[in-house]
Amino acid sequence: MIIRLVLLLSMVVASGCATTTVREHPDIESHLSRLDSVVVAPPAVSIRQVNFTGDNERLVEVEKAIQQELI
């Protein structure tokens, strides 16, 4: 019972921290209306597995999968 109460209390506290308001510059509409073009660049993805031994290795297969998913 105590564990459930602690979990419920922690969820309530965590959800209170997650709420935020949208912050926009007052002149965002006029700035966006002046845009002539937009460039969409492919994502640069770099994934490394951090090991405690210091031999960090690059996970190329995971990078490719994530990059394809983002595109």
Secondary structure, 3 states (H helix, E strand, C coil): CHHHHHHHHHHHHHHHHHCCCCCCCCCHHHHHHCCCCCCCCCCCCCCEECCCCCCCEECHHHHHHHHHHHC
